[in-house]
Amino acid sequence: MPLPPLPAQIPWIDLLAHGPPGVALGAEPVAPEATAARTERPG
């Protein structure tokens, strides 16, 4: 049976698992129609 991860290993596992998808989504170009619509502020 393998040993459970140490508390210091948990952030590394999270970084390796969620880092590349986050970078890919952050680098994706924004569609022009998504930013063209202006919404009025309430108040």
N, C-alpha and C positions, 0 to 999 in steps of 0.2 A: 504494500500500500504506500503510495507516495506521500511525502510530507506536505502539510498545508502551506500555502504561501505565507511568507513573513509580511508583517505590516508594511515594510518599506518596498516590497515587491508589488503590492497592489497598485500603486500609482503608475508604475512602469508598465504593468499589464494593460491598464486602462489607456495609457498613452499610445502603446503599440497597437491596440485594438481600435481606438477611435481617432487617432491622429491622421492617418492617411485619408480616410473618408472626409474628415473635416477640412483638410487642405484641398481636396478635390472639389468639394462643394464651394469652398471659399474662392477658388480660382475660376469657377464656372462663370462665363460672361452673363450679364443680366439682360433679359429680353427688353427691348425698347418700350414695348407696350406696358411693361410692369412699372416703369418709372415715369411714363408720360402722363398718367392720370394724376391730377392734382385734387387733393381732398381739402375741403374747408375745415378750419379748426372751429370747434364749438366754443362759444363764449365770445 
